[in-house]
Amino acid sequence: MRRPRGMRVVIALLTALLLGACAGATADTTAPSTAPSTVTPVTAQPGSTTLPDPEAPIAEPAKPPAVTGPFFYDHADLNIMESYPIQVSVTVFGATPTPCDTPGWRIEQAADEIRVEMYTIPLNDPATSCVAALEDVSVTVPLGSFTEGAFDVYVDGDLVGSFEA
């Protein structure tokens, strides 16, 4: 029995879509920029419980994995814990391109601002297939402990809030 021509086209398009679903991640080929000496980049991964010390210098800037994907940022909440020194985190809400991707982040702290850049780490297991469907996620990113100063906090370029230690 022969399938109608239109059905073959639909099957071919669906097959191409499924095959390309997990192939959307691209290698980051940009060279790392030379940041001013006042910027302290920190890369943190989910599950990390250590808070970066804003006053501790980092010998080599941490950088995200070589292959990253987009994180679809929705909004974020600034969390300030009542302690001394105060501890600050930001809870980021958004979506990953597939349920197989894991959110990651990079933190840059300058004199009066903290910038969080979100990205996703794709699953690197070719034996596992993953459907391209947005997966809603929330992740809490620890920003550190602060004894003095006033800071504006940005996530993916949007001002989330400010705090003073």
N, C-alpha and C positions, 0 to 999 in steps of 0.2 A: 504494500500500500504506500502510495506516495503522499508526502505532506504538501500542502499548498505552499506556494512560493513565499507568501507573507509570513507563514509560520517559521520557515527556515531562517528568514532574516531576523525575526524576533529571537529565535534560539541562538543565532550567531552573536547578536548584540548582548544578550544576557551572559553568554559564555565569556565574551570579551570583558564585560563589566566585572564579573566574578574573578577572572584572572588578574585584572588590574587593580583589584580592591586593596591588596596588601602591598602592592608595588609602588604606592604613592610617595613613600619616603625617599628623600634624596640626600646625598652626602653633602655635608657642609664644606664647601671648597673655599670659603672666604678665609683670608689670613687673619689671625687675631690682631685686633687693633692695639696700638700702644696707648694705654690709658694713662692719664695724669697720675702722679704719685699719691694724690689724695683719694683715689678710688680704690676700694678694697673689694675685688670680685670674689664671690664665694659661690660654689656650686653645691647644692644640697640635693639629696635624693629622698624619695619617700621612705619613711621608717627611720630616718635619722633623728636621734634624740639630742645630739649635741647642738648647743646654741653658739653661733659664731661670736667671738669677742670683738667688738667694734674697734678696740684700741690695739689689738694684736696685729702686727704686720704679717703679710703672707709673702713668702719668698717667691713663689711662682704662682701666677693667677690660675685658679682652677677653671676648667672650661667644660662645656657640655660634651657628651659623646660625639663621635664623628658623624653619626647618622641620627638626625632628629627629624621630627615631623611637627606639624602645626598643632597648637592648642587653641581651641575656640573659647576665648575668654568671655564670660558673661558679666560677673561682678565679683566684688571682694569685700570682706569685712575686716576691719582692723581690731585686733584683740590686744588689750593692755592688761597684764596681770598685776594685781596689787601686791607688790613685794618690793623689797629693796635689795639690790637694784631692780628697777622695774624690768619685766621681761615682756617683749613685744613679739607678736606673730600676726600673720595675715591669713585668713581663710579665703581661698580662691575657689570660685564656682565657675564651671565651664564644661567643656566636652572634649573628648579625644576622638580622633577619626574612626577608630575601631575599638571594640571591647578588649582587644589584645594589647593596645598601647598603654603605656604607663606615663603619668605626668611627671615632669621634671622641672627644675627651675634654676635660675642663675640670679644671684643677688649682687648688686653694685651699691656700695655706700660711699657717698661723698660727704663733704662737711655738714650739710644741712638736709640731705635727702637720701632716701633709700629707694632703689629701683629694683623691682622683681620682674624678670623676663621668664615667661612660661613657655614650655615646649613639650613635646611628647617623645618618648623613647619607644620606637616600634619593636615588636616582637621579632627576634632574629632567628626564628625556627622555621625553616622552609617546609618542614613536614606538617606544620600546623596551618590550616587554612583559617582565615578570619574574614568575616563579612564586613564590608564597609558600611557601618551604621554608627552614627554618633552615639557615644556613651557618656551620659551625664556623670560628672565627677565633682568632688570637692576635696581639696587638699589643704592642710594647714602648714604654712611655711614659717618656721621660726626665724625671726629677724635678729634676735640677740638680747643681751642685757645692757641696760643703759643707766649711768649714774648722773649724767648731765648732758644738756643740749636740747635743741628743738629740731624735729625732723618732719619732713613731708614724706609720705610713703606712696609710691606709684607702682601699679601693676600693669604691665604691658602698655605703659604710657599714660594710663588714667590715674588721676589723683584719687587715692582711696581715703586718706585722712592724714591727720597730723597728730603729733604727741610731743610732750615736753617732759624731760626727765629731771 
